[in-house]
Amino acid sequence: MKRKILYFLLTFTLITGCELLDYSEQSFYDDPEDIFSNFNRTSQFLADIYNRLPTDYSSVDGAMRSAASDEAEYVKQNTDVQEFTNGQWSAFNSLDANWANYYSGIRSVNLFLEYINGRTYEEYQYIDTYEDEMARFDKYQYEARFLRAFFYFELAKRYGDVPMPDGVIDDIVVINSIEKTPFDNIITYIVNECDAIRDSLPTDWNDMIYLETGRVTAGAVQTLKVRSLLYSASPLHNPTNDVTKWEAAAAAANEFLINTDFNYSFENVYYNSNDMSQGVFNNRESNELIFERRQGNANSFERSNFPMGFEGANGNATCPSQNLVDAYQTIDGYDVIIDDNGTWSAPGSVVFDPASPYDNRDLRFQQTIIVNGSDWKGSTVETFYGGANGLPVADATPTGYYLKKHVRQDIEISGSNVTTKEHMWVLFKLGEIYLNYAEAVNEAYGPTNVPGGFLMDATTALNNIRSRPAAGLPPVFGLTKDELRSVIIRERQVELAFEDHRFWDVRRWQLFDESNPDNVTEDLYGIEILEDNGSFTYSKIIVDDRLWDDKMYLYPIPYKETNINSNLTQNPGW
């Protein structure tokens, strides 16, 4: 499914930038009619709503949100992302402050739907492209409704129960007295919206006259439905383990996979940072890509995440952790272990060499993480102590690793040939669908049962991820439900690394609960590498001794919001 850029969206985004995220009827016009009576301004208004879609390109005070999970550590200390894990997070110090952004987006959608209703723009009827423009316009309402549902999901996954204003409310007394809607009711609303709008949107915008991709498709709508139901079924929101919730999530994922109109397929390569025609990341041509947030040409993410020591790197890197590295198996399917003495082993593996612990691993490993000895722009990366890219170089990686995934090696950040290139944040991809399917089917029906009308069992779905060429791992088989759950958790950690999933997954699974057999440590680990005449010794070190409190499973509602709305009760513990 080939994609060309959505020109009018990207152009408007580049022109407006972040400052116009609060674009509203009051921004430039006293009367909303001044906007919506003009077709171009109406299109721009919708483009701005798209512009509120999230990314995690250094989204939290210069860091990726991954640095607030066990995926990574941010180089800089005393920044917002560190406050997620050092006890300074509170309702008075609300991080990831998207409450106002998403509610403003929801209001914009409500306003948009109210003012476009019944319009025909007859003044354009004598233009040759009128019918094509109106065919595009007819889809606007469904795109906007998807965006509203997406924003509600983003709010619900952060805060749980949240208010759901009915339409455009201008009365400040009314808006500041709305009570919360329960989480499950929000999910029901999202699911109903997805069902209502999916078939009114194309599966592929390439068949439209303007070839405008980057817009909502039927596949994106169905994926939002799947993700929403999966969160609803997860332990955080399903404490009694109501199996019907898992069944609903499984059915929605199956509905996606059996839809013959959806033309998605796996790429043979997970990521190639120097060739954007391969893999799904920063590749709008990818057949694995379901929905993405387009961004214009830039190099700031590369300046932050190129290994320190490369000219132009500014030392604002989000650095992968040893916790994440430990999740990658050998290519023959065995776990790699490094003990407290720095001894590497992979019991059972015939390909693992402790002297070269990063070789012969899951193919996604070195497509995601830059390790000591990696090639980067024709140079060998040295993260050992005293190396060109390791400590004690100022702002060098504290974990012994640098990020490769999302970082475009084909960008120049120094010298006279500095370049910028397009970036795309993947919001939905095919791999997530298979993982969601595997998880939901396993919880509802077990590892090997195939319910009537379903495409495959949970184990087969997981093996579709593991055994594809981009990963190259052997399939798993003969696992119990609990064992398969553990493998799915690890597989999501690897497949979806640095895609803004892990931070939320450990919460929805409640993995900080010590009674959970898959519980995670609060310690963030790295590797210290010492070099002696070309030989290396490794020591697993604690980089960050993090704090956890169960109240952190949900965000605190910003204090200023609870202060102005007495009906907006604070989340437990905050």
C-alpha positions as CSV (number, residue, x, y, z in Angstrom):
1,M,0.0,0.0,0.0
2,K,2.0,3.0,-1.3
3,R,1.8,6.3,0.3
4,K,2.4,9.8,-0.9
5,I,2.5,12.7,1.5
6,L,-0.6,14.6,2.5
7,Y,0.6,17.9,1.2
8,F,-2.1,20.2,2.5
9,L,-1.7,18.8,6.0
10,L,2.0,18.9,6.1
11,T,2.3,22.3,4.6
12,F,-0.2,23.8,7.1
13,T,1.7,22.1,9.9
14,L,5.0,23.5,8.8
15,I,3.5,27.0,8.5
16,T,1.7,27.0,11.8
17,G,4.0,25.0,14.1
18,C,3.2,24.4,17.7
19,E,2.1,27.9,18.4
20,L,-1.2,27.3,16.6
21,L,-2.1,24.1,18.4
22,D,-4.7,26.2,20.2
23,Y,-6.2,27.4,16.9
24,S,-9.8,28.1,17.5
25,E,-12.6,30.2,16.2
26,Q,-11.2,33.1,18.3
27,S,-7.7,32.8,16.9
28,F,-8.2,35.0,13.9
29,Y,-11.9,35.4,13.4
30,D,-14.6,36.7,15.7
31,D,-17.2,34.4,14.2
32,P,-16.6,30.7,13.4
33,E,-18.7,31.3,10.3
34,D,-15.6,33.2,8.9
35,I,-13.7,29.9,9.0
36,F,-16.2,27.4,8.0
37,S,-17.8,29.4,5.2
38,N,-14.5,29.0,3.3
39,F,-13.5,25.5,2.1
40,N,-9.7,26.1,2.4
41,R,-10.0,27.4,5.9
42,T,-12.2,24.5,6.8
43,S,-9.5,22.1,5.5
44,Q,-6.9,24.0,7.4
45,F,-8.9,23.7,10.6
46,L,-9.1,19.9,10.2
47,A,-5.3,19.9,9.5
48,D,-4.7,21.6,12.8
49,I,-6.7,18.9,14.6
50,Y,-4.5,16.3,13.0
51,N,-1.6,18.4,14.3
52,R,-2.5,17.4,17.9
53,L,-1.7,13.7,17.4
54,P,1.1,12.6,19.7
55,T,4.7,11.7,19.0
56,D,7.4,10.7,21.4
57,Y,10.2,12.4,19.6
58,S,11.8,14.0,22.7
59,S,8.3,14.8,24.0
60,V,9.0,15.2,27.7
61,D,11.4,18.1,28.3
62,G,13.8,16.9,25.6
63,A,13.6,13.2,26.4
64,M,11.5,10.4,25.0
65,R,8.8,9.0,27.4
66,S,10.8,5.8,27.2
67,A,13.2,7.3,29.7
68,A,10.4,7.2,32.3
69,S,10.1,3.4,31.7
70,D,12.6,0.6,32.0
71,E,13.5,1.0,28.3
72,A,16.0,3.9,28.8
73,E,17.7,6.6,30.8
74,Y,17.9,10.2,29.7
75,V,21.4,11.7,29.7
76,K,20.4,14.9,31.4
77,Q,19.4,15.0,35.1
78,N,17.0,17.4,36.8
79,T,14.6,17.3,33.9
80,D,10.9,16.6,33.8
81,V,11.3,13.0,32.6
82,Q,13.4,12.2,35.7
83,E,10.5,13.4,37.9
84,F,8.3,10.5,36.7
85,T,10.6,8.2,38.7
86,N,12.2,10.3,41.5
87,G,9.2,11.2,43.6
88,Q,8.7,14.8,42.4
89,W,5.7,14.0,40.3
90,S,2.4,15.4,41.7
91,A,-0.9,17.0,40.8
92,F,0.9,20.3,41.3
93,N,3.7,19.2,39.0
94,S,1.8,17.4,36.3
95,L,4.1,16.0,33.6
96,D,3.2,15.1,30.0
97,A,0.8,18.0,30.3
98,N,-1.7,17.0,27.5
99,W,-4.9,17.4,29.4
100,A,-5.5,20.9,27.9
101,N,-4.2,19.8,24.5
102,Y,-6.5,16.9,24.1
103,Y,-9.6,18.7,25.4
104,S,-8.8,21.6,23.1
105,G,-8.7,19.1,20.3
106,I,-12.0,17.5,21.4
107,R,-13.6,21.0,21.5
108,S,-12.2,21.7,18.0
109,V,-13.7,18.5,16.7
110,N,-17.1,19.4,18.2
111,L,-16.9,22.9,16.8
112,F,-15.9,21.5,13.4
113,L,-18.7,19.0,13.2
114,E,-21.3,21.6,14.3
115,Y,-20.3,24.1,11.6
116,I,-19.7,21.9,8.6
117,N,-23.0,20.1,9.0
118,G,-25.1,20.7,5.8
119,R,-22.5,22.7,3.9
120,T,-22.2,22.3,0.2
121,Y,-19.9,25.2,-0.7
122,E,-22.0,25.9,-3.8
123,E,-19.9,29.0,-4.6
124,Y,-17.3,26.5,-5.8
125,Q,-19.6,24.5,-8.0
126,Y,-18.3,25.9,-11.3
127,I,-14.7,25.0,-10.5
128,D,-13.7,21.8,-12.4
129,T,-12.6,20.0,-9.3
130,Y,-15.8,20.8,-7.3
131,E,-17.0,17.2,-7.2
132,D,-13.6,15.9,-6.2
133,E,-13.4,18.5,-3.4
134,M,-16.8,17.6,-2.1
135,A,-15.9,13.9,-2.2
136,R,-13.0,14.8,0.0
137,F,-15.1,17.1,2.2
138,D,-17.6,14.3,2.8
139,K,-14.9,12.3,4.6
140,Y,-14.0,15.1,6.9
141,Q,-16.7,14.4,9.5
142,Y,-15.5,10.8,9.8
143,E,-11.8,11.8,10.1
144,A,-12.7,14.3,12.8
145,R,-14.8,11.8,14.8
146,F,-11.8,9.4,14.7
147,L,-9.5,12.1,16.0
148,R,-12.0,12.9,18.8
149,A,-12.2,9.2,19.8
150,F,-8.4,9.0,19.7
151,F,-8.0,12.0,22.0
152,Y,-10.5,10.4,24.4
153,F,-8.4,7.3,24.4
154,E,-5.2,9.2,25.1
155,L,-6.9,10.9,28.1
156,A,-8.4,7.7,29.4
157,K,-5.2,5.8,29.3
158,R,-3.5,8.5,31.3
159,Y,-6.2,9.5,33.8
160,G,-8.8,6.7,33.8
161,D,-12.2,8.3,34.3
162,V,-12.4,11.7,32.6
163,P,-15.1,14.2,31.7
164,M,-16.8,13.9,28.3
165,P,-18.4,17.2,27.4
166,D,-21.4,17.0,25.1
167,G,-20.7,19.2,22.1
168,V,-19.4,22.7,22.2
169,I,-20.0,24.2,25.6
170,D,-19.4,28.0,26.0
171,D,-20.9,28.4,29.4
172,I,-17.9,28.4,31.8
173,V,-20.0,27.4,34.8
174,V,-21.3,24.3,32.9
175,I,-17.9,23.3,31.5
176,N,-16.3,23.6,35.0
177,S,-18.9,21.4,36.7
178,I,-18.8,18.3,34.4
179,E,-18.3,15.1,36.3
180,K,-16.1,12.2,35.2
181,T,-17.3,9.5,32.9
182,P,-16.2,6.0,33.9
183,F,-13.3,4.5,32.0
184,D,-15.4,1.6,30.6
185,N,-18.1,4.0,29.3
186,I,-15.4,6.0,27.5
187,I,-14.1,2.8,25.9
188,T,-17.7,1.9,24.9
189,Y,-18.0,5.3,23.3
190,I,-14.8,4.9,21.4
191,V,-15.8,1.4,20.2
192,N,-19.2,2.6,19.1
193,E,-17.6,5.6,17.2
194,C,-15.2,3.2,15.5
195,D,-18.0,0.9,14.4
196,A,-20.0,3.9,13.1
197,I,-17.3,5.5,11.0
198,R,-15.0,2.7,9.8
199,D,-16.9,1.8,6.7
200,S,-17.2,5.5,5.6
201,L,-13.5,5.9,5.3
202,P,-11.2,4.4,2.6
203,T,-8.8,1.6,3.3
204,D,-6.3,3.4,1.1
205,W,-6.3,7.1,0.2
206,N,-4.2,6.3,-3.0
207,D,-7.5,5.7,-4.8
208,M,-8.6,9.2,-4.1
209,I,-8.1,11.9,-6.7
210,Y,-5.6,13.8,-4.5
211,L,-3.5,10.8,-3.3
212,E,-3.7,12.3,0.2
213,T,-2.2,9.8,2.6
214,G,-1.3,10.3,6.2
215,R,-5.0,10.6,6.8
216,V,-7.3,8.3,8.8
217,T,-8.2,5.1,7.1
218,A,-10.6,2.3,7.9
219,G,-7.6,0.3,9.1
220,A,-6.6,3.0,11.6
221,V,-10.2,3.1,12.9
222,Q,-10.2,-0.6,13.5
223,T,-6.8,-0.5,15.2
224,L,-8.0,2.1,17.7
225,K,-10.9,-0.1,18.5
226,V,-8.6,-3.1,19.1
227,R,-6.2,-1.1,21.3
228,S,-9.0,0.4,23.3
229,L,-10.6,-2.9,24.0
230,L,-7.3,-4.4,24.9
231,Y,-6.6,-1.7,27.5
232,S,-10.2,-2.2,28.9
233,A,-9.5,-5.9,29.3
234,S,-6.1,-5.5,31.0
235,P,-5.7,-5.9,34.8
236,L,-5.5,-2.2,35.6
237,H,-9.0,-1.7,34.2
238,N,-10.3,-5.3,34.6
239,P,-9.6,-6.2,38.3
240,T,-12.0,-9.1,38.3
241,N,-10.6,-10.5,35.0
242,D,-13.9,-10.4,33.2
243,V,-13.2,-12.8,30.3
244,T,-15.8,-11.2,28.1
245,K,-13.6,-8.1,27.9
246,W,-10.7,-10.3,26.5
247,E,-13.2,-11.9,24.1
248,A,-14.2,-8.5,22.8
249,A,-10.6,-7.4,22.3
250,A,-9.8,-10.8,20.6
251,A,-12.8,-10.5,18.3
252,A,-11.9,-6.9,17.2
253,A,-8.3,-8.0,16.4
254,N,-9.6,-10.9,14.5
255,E,-12.0,-8.6,12.6
256,F,-8.9,-6.6,11.5
257,L,-6.9,-9.7,10.4
258,I,-9.7,-11.3,8.4
259,N,-10.6,-8.1,6.5
260,T,-9.5,-8.8,3.0
261,D,-9.8,-5.1,2.1
262,F,-6.9,-4.3,4.4
263,N,-3.7,-4.5,2.4
264,Y,-1.0,-4.7,5.0
265,S,2.0,-7.0,5.2
266,F,5.2,-7.3,7.1
267,E,8.5,-5.8,6.0
268,N,11.5,-8.0,5.5
269,V,13.6,-5.5,7.5
270,Y,12.7,-4.0,10.9
271,Y,14.6,-0.8,10.5
272,N,17.4,0.6,8.3
273,S,18.5,3.9,9.6
274,N,20.4,4.7,6.4
275,D,17.7,3.6,3.9
276,M,14.2,4.8,4.6
277,S,12.8,2.6,1.9
278,Q,13.2,-0.4,4.3
279,G,11.3,-1.1,7.4
280,V,8.3,0.7,8.9
281,F,10.0,3.6,10.7
282,N,10.3,6.9,8.9
283,N,9.1,5.1,5.8
284,R,5.7,6.3,4.5
285,E,5.8,3.6,1.8
286,S,5.8,0.8,4.3
287,N,3.2,-1.9,3.8
288,E,3.3,-2.4,7.6
289,L,2.3,1.1,8.4
290,I,-1.4,1.7,9.4
291,F,-1.3,5.2,10.8
292,E,1.3,7.8,11.6
293,R,1.9,11.3,12.7
294,R,3.8,13.2,10.0
295,Q,6.4,15.8,10.9
296,G,8.4,18.1,8.6
297,N,12.0,18.1,7.8
298,A,14.3,18.4,10.8
299,N,17.4,17.1,12.4
300,S,16.9,17.9,16.1
301,F,16.1,14.3,17.1
302,E,19.4,13.3,15.4
303,R,21.4,16.0,17.1
304,S,20.0,14.7,20.4
305,N,20.6,11.0,19.8
306,F,23.7,10.7,17.7
307,P,26.4,9.1,19.9
308,M,28.2,11.8,21.9
309,G,31.5,12.3,20.4
310,F,30.2,12.7,16.9
311,E,30.4,16.3,15.7
312,G,27.1,18.0,16.0
313,A,25.7,15.7,18.7
314,N,24.4,17.8,21.6
315,G,24.2,15.3,24.4
316,N,20.5,15.1,24.9
317,A,20.2,11.4,24.2
318,T,17.6,8.9,25.4
319,C,19.8,5.8,26.0
320,P,18.6,2.2,26.0
321,S,18.9,0.3,29.2
322,Q,20.4,-3.1,30.1
323,N,16.9,-4.0,31.2
324,L,15.8,-3.7,27.5
325,V,19.0,-5.4,26.2
326,D,18.3,-8.4,28.4
327,A,15.0,-8.9,26.7
328,Y,16.6,-9.7,23.3
329,Q,17.2,-13.5,22.8
330,T,19.8,-15.2,20.8
331,I,18.9,-15.9,17.2
332,D,18.3,-19.6,18.2
333,G,15.8,-18.5,20.8
334,Y,17.6,-18.5,24.2
335,D,17.8,-15.9,26.9
336,V,21.0,-14.0,27.4
337,I,22.0,-13.5,31.0
338,I,24.7,-11.3,32.6
339,D,25.3,-11.9,36.2
340,D,26.6,-9.6,38.9
341,N,30.1,-10.6,38.2
342,G,29.8,-9.5,34.6
343,T,29.7,-13.0,33.1
344,W,27.6,-13.4,30.0
345,S,25.8,-16.7,29.2
346,A,22.9,-18.0,27.2
347,P,22.2,-21.5,28.5
348,G,21.3,-23.9,25.7
349,S,22.4,-21.6,22.8
350,V,24.9,-22.9,20.3
351,V,25.6,-19.5,18.7
352,F,26.3,-17.3,21.7
353,D,29.9,-16.2,22.4
354,P,30.4,-14.5,25.8
355,A,33.4,-12.6,24.2
356,S,31.0,-11.1,21.7
357,P,27.7,-10.8,23.6
358,Y,26.0,-8.6,21.1
359,D,26.4,-10.9,18.2
360,N,23.9,-13.5,17.0
361,R,21.0,-11.9,18.7
362,D,17.4,-11.3,17.6
363,L,17.8,-9.3,14.4
364,R,15.8,-6.4,15.8
365,F,18.5,-5.9,18.5
366,Q,21.1,-4.0,16.5
367,Q,18.4,-2.4,14.4
368,T,17.2,-0.7,17.6
369,I,20.2,-0.2,19.8
370,I,23.8,1.1,19.1
371,V,26.2,-1.0,21.1
372,N,30.0,-0.9,21.7
373,G,31.5,-1.8,18.3
374,S,28.5,-0.8,16.2
375,D,29.2,1.0,12.9
376,W,27.7,4.5,12.8
377,K,28.2,6.7,9.8
378,G,31.4,4.7,8.9
379,S,32.9,4.9,12.4
380,T,33.1,2.3,15.1
381,V,31.2,3.3,18.2
382,E,33.2,3.1,21.4
383,T,31.0,3.1,24.5
384,F,33.7,1.6,26.7
385,Y,35.1,3.7,29.5
386,G,37.6,6.0,27.8
387,G,36.2,5.3,24.4
388,A,35.4,8.1,21.9
389,N,31.7,7.8,22.7
390,G,31.8,6.6,26.3
391,L,32.3,8.1,29.7
392,P,34.0,10.2,30.9
393,V,33.1,12.2,27.8
394,A,30.6,14.8,28.9
395,D,27.0,13.8,28.3
396,A,28.0,10.3,27.0
397,T,25.6,7.5,27.5
398,P,25.2,6.5,31.2
399,T,23.9,3.0,30.1
400,G,26.6,2.0,27.6
401,Y,24.1,2.1,24.7
402,Y,22.7,4.7,22.3
403,L,19.4,4.7,20.4
404,K,19.3,3.6,16.8
405,K,15.6,3.2,16.2
406,H,13.9,6.4,14.7
407,V,17.4,8.0,14.3
408,R,18.1,8.8,10.7
409,Q,21.7,7.9,9.9
410,D,21.2,9.5,6.5
411,I,21.1,13.0,8.1
412,E,24.2,15.1,8.4
413,I,24.4,17.2,11.6
414,S,27.8,18.8,11.2
415,G,30.1,20.5,8.7
416,S,29.0,22.4,5.7
417,N,26.6,19.8,4.5
418,V,24.0,19.8,7.3
419,T,20.8,18.2,6.2
420,T,17.2,17.8,7.5
421,K,14.7,15.1,6.5
422,E,11.1,14.1,7.2
423,H,10.2,12.2,10.3
424,M,7.1,10.1,11.0
425,W,5.9,8.8,14.3
426,V,4.3,5.4,14.0
427,L,1.0,5.4,15.8
428,F,-0.3,2.1,14.5
429,K,1.5,-0.7,12.7
430,L,0.7,-4.3,11.7
431,G,3.0,-5.9,14.4
432,E,0.9,-4.4,17.2
433,I,-2.3,-6.0,15.7
434,Y,-0.7,-9.5,15.9
435,L,0.6,-8.8,19.4
436,N,-2.8,-7.6,20.6
437,Y,-4.5,-10.6,19.0
438,A,-2.0,-13.0,20.6
439,E,-2.6,-11.4,24.1
440,A,-6.3,-11.2,23.9
441,V,-6.9,-14.7,22.4
442,N,-4.5,-16.3,25.0
443,E,-6.3,-14.6,27.9
444,A,-9.8,-15.5,26.5
445,Y,-9.2,-18.9,25.0
446,G,-5.8,-20.1,25.9
447,P,-2.6,-20.6,23.8
448,T,-3.8,-23.1,21.2
449,N,-7.5,-22.9,20.9
450,V,-9.0,-21.4,17.7
451,P,-12.5,-20.0,18.3
452,G,-15.1,-20.4,15.6
453,G,-14.5,-17.8,12.9
454,F,-11.0,-16.8,14.1
455,L,-8.0,-16.9,11.9
456,M,-5.5,-18.6,14.2
457,D,-4.6,-19.4,17.8
458,A,-2.6,-17.1,20.1
459,T,0.7,-19.0,19.7
460,T,0.5,-18.8,15.9
461,A,-0.2,-15.1,16.1
462,L,2.9,-14.6,18.3
463,N,5.0,-16.7,16.0
464,N,4.0,-14.5,13.1
465,I,6.0,-11.8,14.8
466,R,8.9,-13.9,16.0
467,S,9.5,-15.9,12.8
468,R,9.2,-13.2,10.2
469,P,12.4,-12.2,8.4
470,A,12.8,-8.9,10.3
471,A,13.2,-10.8,13.6
472,G,14.4,-14.2,12.6
473,L,13.6,-16.1,15.8
474,P,12.4,-19.7,16.0
475,P,8.7,-20.2,16.9
476,V,7.6,-21.1,20.4
477,F,5.3,-24.0,21.0
478,G,3.9,-26.1,23.8
479,L,3.5,-23.2,26.3
480,T,0.9,-22.9,28.9
481,K,-1.3,-19.8,29.1
482,D,0.8,-18.3,31.8
483,E,4.0,-19.1,29.9
484,L,2.7,-17.6,26.7
485,R,1.6,-14.5,28.6
486,S,5.2,-14.0,29.7
487,V,6.6,-14.5,26.2
488,I,4.0,-12.0,24.8
489,I,5.1,-9.4,27.5
490,R,8.7,-9.8,26.4
491,E,7.8,-9.8,22.7
492,R,6.0,-6.5,23.1
493,Q,9.0,-5.1,24.9
494,V,11.2,-5.9,22.0
495,E,8.9,-5.4,19.0
496,L,7.5,-2.1,20.3
497,A,10.6,-0.7,21.9
498,F,10.7,3.1,21.8
499,E,7.3,3.3,20.2
500,D,5.7,4.7,23.4
501,H,4.1,1.4,24.5
502,R,6.3,0.1,27.3
503,F,5.5,3.0,29.7
504,W,1.8,2.2,29.3
505,D,2.1,-1.6,29.1
506,V,3.7,-2.0,32.5
507,R,0.9,0.1,33.9
508,R,-2.1,-1.7,32.3
509,W,-0.5,-5.0,33.2
510,Q,0.3,-3.7,36.7
511,L,3.8,-5.1,36.5
512,F,5.0,-3.2,39.5
513,D,2.9,-5.5,41.7
514,E,5.3,-7.9,43.4
515,S,2.7,-10.6,43.3
516,N,2.7,-10.5,39.5
517,P,5.0,-13.3,38.2
518,D,6.1,-11.0,35.4
519,N,6.8,-8.1,37.7
520,V,9.5,-5.6,36.8
521,T,12.3,-4.1,38.9
522,E,12.4,-0.5,39.8
523,D,16.1,-0.4,39.2
524,L,17.3,0.8,35.8
525,Y,20.5,-1.0,34.7
526,G,23.3,-0.2,32.3
527,I,26.6,-1.8,31.4
528,E,30.1,-0.6,32.3
529,I,32.6,-1.7,29.7
530,L,36.4,-1.7,30.4
531,E,38.9,-2.2,27.6
532,D,42.3,-3.8,27.9
533,N,44.4,-4.4,24.7
534,G,41.3,-4.9,22.6
535,S,39.5,-7.2,25.1
536,F,36.5,-6.1,27.0
537,T,35.1,-6.8,30.4
538,Y,31.5,-6.0,31.3
539,S,29.8,-5.1,34.6
540,K,26.1,-4.7,35.0
541,I,25.5,-1.5,37.0
542,I,22.5,0.3,38.5
543,V,22.2,3.6,36.6
544,D,19.0,4.8,38.4
545,D,17.4,3.6,41.6
546,R,13.9,4.6,40.8
547,L,10.8,5.1,43.0
548,W,7.4,3.6,42.5
549,D,4.1,4.1,44.1
550,D,0.9,2.3,43.0
551,K,-0.9,5.6,42.6
552,M,1.4,6.1,39.5
553,Y,-0.6,3.5,37.5
554,L,-2.7,6.5,36.6
555,Y,-1.7,10.1,36.2
556,P,-2.8,12.8,38.7
557,I,-5.4,15.2,37.3
558,P,-3.7,18.6,37.2
559,Y,-4.5,20.5,40.4
560,K,-5.7,23.6,38.6
561,E,-8.4,21.4,36.9
562,T,-9.7,20.0,40.2
563,N,-9.5,23.4,41.7
564,I,-11.8,25.0,39.2
565,N,-14.2,22.0,39.0
566,S,-15.3,20.6,42.4
567,N,-16.9,17.7,40.6
568,L,-13.6,16.6,39.1
569,T,-12.3,14.2,41.9
570,Q,-8.6,13.5,42.1
571,N,-7.3,10.1,41.2
572,P,-6.5,7.8,44.2
573,G,-3.3,8.5,46.1
574,W,-2.6,11.9,44.5
